Amino acid sequence: MSKETVEIMIEGGKAVAGPTVGQKLGPLGINIQQVLIKINEKTASFKGMKVPVKIIVETSDKSFNLEIGTPPTAELIKKELNLQKGSGVPNKLKTGNLGIEQVIKIAKMKQDSLFVNDLKAAVKTVAGTCNSLGILIEGKTAKDIVQDINQGKYDKEIKEEKTEINSEKQKELEQQFEEIQKEMEKIIAVEKAKLEVKEEKKEEKKEEKETKGKLPEKAKGKQPEKSKEKLPEKAKEEAKPKKETKGKK
C-alpha cells in the first residue's frame, strides 16, 4: 500500500481550509474537512500557538493518521508568559521573567526534538531561546543562568523534574521583573539624554558653519578691496603737471 505524508503548520485548534492546506491535501482526494476537525481536536490544548502537524494518507482507501508535533520552543515560552511576541531589542528591552521550573517544563516538552543528551542540556537550550525573546530566567540573562546551571545551582530542580511554581514564587518573579524594568528604564533614559545632547551639539556645529558662511569679507578676516573712484575730468586736468611756455623775444 502506498502512503503520502503532508506536513503543515497550523494554529492550535484553529486549522482552516486555506489555500496551503487545499493545495497539499486536495490532490490526495481525502475529505479535507474531516481532517481539519481531527487536527483541531488534537491541537486544542495548544490554542494560540503554532503547531506542526503530519498528515499520513493511505492513498488506496483515503484513510489517514495524524502526528502532532510540539510547537516551536519560542511559542511555548510566549505561551507560558501569555505574550503575543518577544522583544524587538532583546539586549535592552525585556519582556518577561520565567522561573527555572517553567523552563524545565518547556525543556521536557521539547527534549525529544532538540537532539540533546539529557534534560539539563535541554534546559540550557531553552534558556538560549529565552534570551533571543528578551526573557529573563530567575531575574537573570541566559548567559548568567546557564553559568548557574553548569555550576549545579539547579541540579535538584532538574533531577526532580520540577515543572510547577506556586503563587508565592510567581509573585516574587513578577516583583523581580518590575524592579529590573525600573532599572532598565533609568538606563534607557540616560542613554536617550546623551543622544539628545549629541544631537544638540551636532545642530550647533551646523548652525555655526552656516553662520560663518554668511559673514561679510571683513568679518572673515579679509580686507575688502578699495574701490577706485573716478575723478571728474576737470580734476584730472588740474592734476596733470603744467608745461612751461617760452615767451617771445
C-alpha positions as a Markdown table, in Angstrom:
| # | Residue | x | y | z |
|---|---|---|---|---|
| 1 | Met | 0.0 | 0.0 | 0.0 |
| 2 | Ser | 1.2 | 3.5 | -0.9 |
| 3 | Lys | 1.3 | 6.3 | 1.6 |
| 4 | Glu | 1.7 | 10.1 | 1.2 |
| 5 | Thr | 2.8 | 12.4 | 4.1 |
| 6 | Val | 1.8 | 16.0 | 4.2 |
| 7 | Glu | 3.3 | 18.5 | 6.7 |
| 8 | Ile | 1.6 | 21.7 | 7.7 |
| 9 | Met | 1.9 | 24.3 | 10.4 |
| 10 | Ile | -1.4 | 25.4 | 12.0 |
| 11 | Glu | -2.6 | 27.5 | 14.9 |
| 12 | Gly | -3.6 | 25.1 | 17.7 |
| 13 | Gly | -7.3 | 24.3 | 17.5 |
| 14 | Lys | -7.9 | 26.6 | 14.5 |
| 15 | Ala | -6.9 | 24.8 | 11.4 |
| 16 | Val | -8.8 | 26.0 | 8.4 |
| 17 | Ala | -9.2 | 25.0 | 4.7 |
| 18 | Gly | -7.0 | 27.8 | 3.3 |
| 19 | Pro | -5.0 | 27.8 | 0.1 |
| 20 | Thr | -2.0 | 26.0 | 1.6 |
| 21 | Val | -4.0 | 23.1 | 3.1 |
| 22 | Gly | -6.1 | 22.8 | -0.1 |
| 23 | Gln | -3.1 | 22.7 | -2.4 |
| 24 | Lys | -1.4 | 20.0 | -0.3 |
| 25 | Leu | -4.4 | 17.8 | 0.5 |
| 26 | Gly | -6.7 | 18.4 | -2.5 |
| 27 | Pro | -4.7 | 16.1 | -4.9 |
| 28 | Leu | -4.9 | 13.2 | -2.5 |
| 29 | Gly | -8.7 | 13.0 | -2.7 |
| 30 | Ile | -9.4 | 12.9 | 1.0 |
| 31 | Asn | -12.1 | 14.6 | 3.0 |
| 32 | Ile | -10.3 | 17.8 | 3.9 |
| 33 | Gln | -13.0 | 19.0 | 6.4 |
| 34 | Gln | -12.8 | 15.7 | 8.3 |
| 35 | Val | -9.0 | 16.0 | 8.5 |
| 36 | Leu | -9.3 | 19.6 | 9.9 |
| 37 | Ile | -11.8 | 18.5 | 12.5 |
| 38 | Lys | -9.5 | 15.8 | 13.8 |
| 39 | Ile | -6.5 | 18.2 | 13.8 |
| 40 | Asn | -8.4 | 20.8 | 15.8 |
| 41 | Glu | -9.5 | 18.2 | 18.3 |
| 42 | Lys | -5.9 | 17.1 | 18.8 |
| 43 | Thr | -4.3 | 20.5 | 19.0 |
| 44 | Ala | -7.0 | 22.3 | 21.1 |
| 45 | Ser | -4.5 | 22.4 | 24.1 |
| 46 | Phe | -2.1 | 24.4 | 22.0 |
| 47 | Lys | -4.5 | 27.3 | 21.5 |
| 48 | Gly | -2.7 | 30.4 | 20.4 |
| 49 | Met | 0.4 | 28.6 | 19.4 |
| 50 | Lys | 1.8 | 27.4 | 16.0 |
| 51 | Val | 1.8 | 23.6 | 15.9 |
| 52 | Pro | 3.5 | 21.3 | 13.3 |
| 53 | Val | 1.2 | 18.5 | 12.0 |
| 54 | Lys | 2.0 | 15.5 | 9.8 |
| 55 | Ile | -0.9 | 14.0 | 7.9 |
| 56 | Ile | -0.2 | 10.5 | 6.7 |
| 57 | Val | -2.6 | 9.5 | 4.0 |
| 58 | Glu | -3.2 | 5.9 | 2.7 |
| 59 | Thr | -3.7 | 6.5 | -1.0 |
| 60 | Ser | -5.6 | 3.3 | -1.7 |
| 61 | Asp | -8.5 | 3.8 | 0.7 |
| 62 | Lys | -8.1 | 7.5 | 1.5 |
| 63 | Ser | -7.7 | 6.9 | 5.3 |
| 64 | Phe | -5.3 | 9.0 | 7.3 |
| 65 | Asn | -3.4 | 9.3 | 10.5 |
| 66 | Leu | -2.1 | 12.4 | 12.3 |
| 67 | Glu | 1.2 | 13.0 | 14.1 |
| 68 | Ile | 1.0 | 16.2 | 16.2 |
| 69 | Gly | 4.3 | 17.8 | 16.9 |
| 70 | Thr | 5.1 | 20.2 | 19.7 |
| 71 | Pro | 5.0 | 24.0 | 19.0 |
| 72 | Pro | 8.4 | 25.7 | 18.4 |
| 73 | Thr | 10.3 | 26.5 | 21.7 |
| 74 | Ala | 9.6 | 30.2 | 21.2 |
| 75 | Glu | 5.9 | 29.6 | 21.0 |
| 76 | Leu | 5.9 | 27.6 | 24.3 |
| 77 | Ile | 7.9 | 30.3 | 26.1 |
| 78 | Lys | 5.5 | 33.0 | 25.0 |
| 79 | Lys | 2.5 | 30.9 | 25.9 |
| 80 | Glu | 3.9 | 30.4 | 29.4 |
| 81 | Leu | 4.1 | 34.1 | 29.9 |
| 82 | Asn | 0.9 | 35.0 | 27.9 |
| 83 | Leu | 2.9 | 37.1 | 25.5 |
| 84 | Gln | 2.0 | 37.8 | 21.9 |
| 85 | Lys | 5.5 | 38.5 | 20.8 |
| 86 | Gly | 9.1 | 38.7 | 22.1 |
| 87 | Ser | 11.3 | 41.8 | 22.4 |
| 88 | Gly | 12.4 | 43.6 | 19.2 |
| 89 | Val | 15.6 | 44.6 | 21.0 |
| 90 | Pro | 16.2 | 41.7 | 23.5 |
| 91 | Asn | 19.5 | 43.1 | 24.8 |
| 92 | Lys | 17.8 | 46.3 | 26.0 |
| 93 | Leu | 14.1 | 45.6 | 26.5 |
| 94 | Lys | 13.0 | 42.6 | 28.5 |
| 95 | Thr | 9.5 | 41.2 | 28.1 |
| 96 | Gly | 9.2 | 38.7 | 31.0 |
| 97 | Asn | 10.7 | 36.6 | 33.8 |
| 98 | Leu | 10.4 | 32.8 | 34.0 |
| 99 | Gly | 11.1 | 30.5 | 36.9 |
| 100 | Ile | 13.6 | 27.7 | 36.4 |
| 101 | Glu | 10.6 | 25.3 | 36.9 |
| 102 | Gln | 8.8 | 26.8 | 33.9 |
| 103 | Val | 12.0 | 26.4 | 31.8 |
| 104 | Ile | 12.3 | 22.7 | 32.8 |
| 105 | Lys | 8.6 | 22.2 | 31.8 |
| 106 | Ile | 9.3 | 23.6 | 28.3 |
| 107 | Ala | 12.5 | 21.6 | 28.0 |
| 108 | Lys | 10.7 | 18.4 | 28.8 |
| 109 | Met | 8.1 | 19.1 | 26.1 |
| 110 | Lys | 10.9 | 19.7 | 23.5 |
| 111 | Gln | 13.6 | 17.3 | 24.7 |
| 112 | Asp | 13.0 | 14.7 | 22.0 |
| 113 | Ser | 13.2 | 17.2 | 19.2 |
| 114 | Leu | 16.2 | 19.1 | 20.5 |
| 115 | Phe | 18.8 | 16.4 | 19.9 |
| 116 | Val | 20.3 | 16.7 | 23.3 |
| 117 | Asn | 21.7 | 14.1 | 25.6 |
| 118 | Asp | 19.8 | 14.9 | 28.8 |
| 119 | Leu | 17.2 | 17.3 | 30.4 |
| 120 | Lys | 19.9 | 19.6 | 31.7 |
| 121 | Ala | 21.2 | 20.2 | 28.2 |
| 122 | Ala | 17.6 | 20.8 | 27.0 |
| 123 | Val | 17.1 | 23.4 | 29.8 |
| 124 | Lys | 20.2 | 25.3 | 28.6 |
| 125 | Thr | 18.9 | 25.2 | 25.0 |
| 126 | Val | 15.5 | 26.7 | 26.1 |
| 127 | Ala | 17.4 | 29.3 | 28.1 |
| 128 | Gly | 19.1 | 30.4 | 24.8 |
| 129 | Thr | 15.7 | 30.8 | 23.1 |
| 130 | Cys | 14.5 | 32.9 | 26.1 |
| 131 | Asn | 17.5 | 35.2 | 25.5 |
| 132 | Ser | 16.5 | 35.9 | 21.9 |
| 133 | Leu | 13.0 | 36.9 | 23.0 |
| 134 | Gly | 14.2 | 39.2 | 25.7 |
| 135 | Ile | 13.0 | 36.9 | 28.5 |
| 136 | Leu | 14.8 | 36.6 | 31.8 |
| 137 | Ile | 15.1 | 33.4 | 34.0 |
| 138 | Glu | 15.1 | 33.9 | 37.7 |
| 139 | Gly | 15.8 | 37.6 | 37.0 |
| 140 | Lys | 19.0 | 36.7 | 35.1 |
| 141 | Thr | 20.0 | 36.7 | 31.4 |
| 142 | Ala | 20.6 | 33.4 | 29.6 |
| 143 | Lys | 24.4 | 33.7 | 29.9 |
| 144 | Asp | 24.2 | 34.0 | 33.7 |
| 145 | Ile | 21.5 | 31.3 | 34.2 |
| 146 | Val | 23.5 | 28.8 | 32.0 |
| 147 | Gln | 26.5 | 29.5 | 34.2 |
| 148 | Asp | 24.4 | 28.8 | 37.3 |
| 149 | Ile | 23.2 | 25.6 | 35.7 |
| 150 | Asn | 26.7 | 24.5 | 34.8 |
| 151 | Gln | 27.8 | 25.1 | 38.4 |
| 152 | Gly | 25.0 | 22.9 | 39.6 |
| 153 | Lys | 22.7 | 25.5 | 41.2 |
| 154 | Tyr | 19.6 | 24.0 | 39.8 |
| 155 | Asp | 20.6 | 20.3 | 39.8 |
| 156 | Lys | 17.9 | 19.5 | 42.4 |
| 157 | Glu | 15.1 | 21.0 | 40.4 |
| 158 | Ile | 16.3 | 19.4 | 37.1 |
| 159 | Lys | 16.8 | 16.0 | 38.7 |
| 160 | Glu | 13.3 | 16.1 | 40.3 |
| 161 | Glu | 11.9 | 17.5 | 37.0 |
| 162 | Lys | 10.0 | 20.3 | 38.8 |
| 163 | Thr | 7.7 | 22.0 | 36.4 |
| 164 | Glu | 5.3 | 24.0 | 38.5 |
| 165 | Ile | 5.7 | 27.2 | 40.6 |
| 166 | Asn | 3.5 | 28.2 | 43.4 |
| 167 | Ser | 1.7 | 31.5 | 43.7 |
| 168 | Glu | 4.3 | 32.8 | 46.2 |
| 169 | Lys | 7.1 | 32.3 | 43.7 |
| 170 | Gln | 5.0 | 33.7 | 40.9 |
| 171 | Lys | 4.6 | 36.9 | 42.9 |
| 172 | Glu | 8.4 | 37.0 | 43.6 |
| 173 | Leu | 9.2 | 36.6 | 39.9 |
| 174 | Glu | 6.7 | 39.4 | 39.0 |
| 175 | Gln | 8.2 | 41.8 | 41.6 |
| 176 | Gln | 11.7 | 40.9 | 40.5 |
| 177 | Phe | 10.8 | 41.8 | 36.9 |
| 178 | Glu | 9.2 | 45.1 | 37.9 |
| 179 | Glu | 12.4 | 46.1 | 39.7 |
| 180 | Ile | 14.5 | 45.1 | 36.7 |
| 181 | Gln | 12.2 | 47.1 | 34.4 |
| 182 | Lys | 12.6 | 50.2 | 36.5 |
| 183 | Glu | 16.4 | 50.0 | 36.4 |
| 184 | Met | 16.3 | 49.4 | 32.6 |
| 185 | Glu | 14.1 | 52.5 | 32.2 |
| 186 | Lys | 16.6 | 54.6 | 34.1 |
| 187 | Ile | 19.4 | 53.3 | 31.8 |
| 188 | Ile | 17.4 | 54.0 | 28.7 |
| 189 | Ala | 16.6 | 57.5 | 29.9 |
| 190 | Val | 20.3 | 58.2 | 30.5 |
| 191 | Glu | 21.1 | 56.9 | 27.0 |
| 192 | Lys | 18.3 | 59.0 | 25.5 |
| 193 | Ala | 19.6 | 62.1 | 27.3 |
| 194 | Lys | 23.1 | 61.5 | 26.0 |
| 195 | Leu | 21.8 | 61.1 | 22.5 |
| 196 | Glu | 19.8 | 64.3 | 22.7 |
| 197 | Val | 23.0 | 66.2 | 23.9 |
| 198 | Lys | 24.9 | 64.7 | 21.0 |
| 199 | Glu | 22.2 | 65.8 | 18.5 |
| 200 | Glu | 22.1 | 69.3 | 20.0 |
| 201 | Lys | 25.9 | 69.7 | 19.6 |
| 202 | Lys | 25.6 | 68.5 | 16.1 |
| 203 | Glu | 23.0 | 71.1 | 15.3 |
| 204 | Glu | 25.1 | 73.8 | 17.0 |
| 205 | Lys | 28.0 | 73.0 | 14.8 |
| 206 | Lys | 25.8 | 73.0 | 11.7 |
| 207 | Glu | 24.4 | 76.4 | 12.6 |
| 208 | Glu | 27.9 | 77.8 | 13.3 |
| 209 | Lys | 29.1 | 76.6 | 9.9 |
| 210 | Glu | 26.1 | 78.1 | 8.1 |
| 211 | Thr | 26.6 | 81.5 | 10.0 |
| 212 | Lys | 30.2 | 81.6 | 9.1 |
| 213 | Gly | 29.4 | 81.2 | 5.5 |
| 214 | Lys | 27.1 | 84.2 | 5.6 |
| 215 | Leu | 29.6 | 86.6 | 7.3 |
| 216 | Pro | 31.0 | 89.7 | 5.2 |
| 217 | Glu | 34.5 | 89.6 | 3.9 |
| 218 | Lys | 35.8 | 91.9 | 6.7 |
| 219 | Ala | 34.3 | 89.6 | 9.4 |
| 220 | Lys | 36.1 | 86.7 | 7.9 |
| 221 | Gly | 39.5 | 88.4 | 8.3 |
| 222 | Lys | 39.8 | 89.7 | 4.7 |
| 223 | Gln | 40.1 | 93.3 | 3.9 |
| 224 | Pro | 37.8 | 94.4 | 1.2 |
| 225 | Glu | 39.4 | 95.9 | -1.9 |
| 226 | Lys | 39.3 | 99.7 | -2.1 |
| 227 | Ser | 37.0 | 100.9 | -4.8 |
| 228 | Lys | 38.6 | 103.0 | -7.5 |
| 229 | Glu | 36.6 | 106.2 | -7.7 |
| 230 | Lys | 36.5 | 108.0 | -11.0 |
| 231 | Leu | 37.8 | 111.6 | -10.8 |
| 232 | Pro | 35.9 | 114.3 | -12.7 |
| 233 | Glu | 37.5 | 115.4 | -16.0 |
| 234 | Lys | 38.3 | 118.9 | -14.6 |
| 235 | Ala | 40.1 | 117.5 | -11.6 |
| 236 | Lys | 42.1 | 115.2 | -13.9 |
| 237 | Glu | 43.3 | 118.2 | -15.9 |
| 238 | Glu | 44.3 | 120.1 | -12.8 |
| 239 | Ala | 46.2 | 117.1 | -11.5 |
| 240 | Lys | 48.3 | 117.0 | -14.7 |
| 241 | Pro | 51.7 | 118.8 | -14.5 |
| 242 | Lys | 51.7 | 122.1 | -16.3 |
| 243 | Lys | 54.1 | 122.7 | -19.2 |
| 244 | Glu | 56.2 | 126.0 | -19.1 |
| 245 | Thr | 55.6 | 128.3 | -22.0 |
| 246 | Lys | 58.5 | 130.2 | -23.6 |
| 247 | Gly | 57.9 | 133.9 | -24.0 |
| 248 | Lys | 58.5 | 135.7 | -27.4 |
| 249 | Lys | 61.6 | 137.8 | -27.7 |
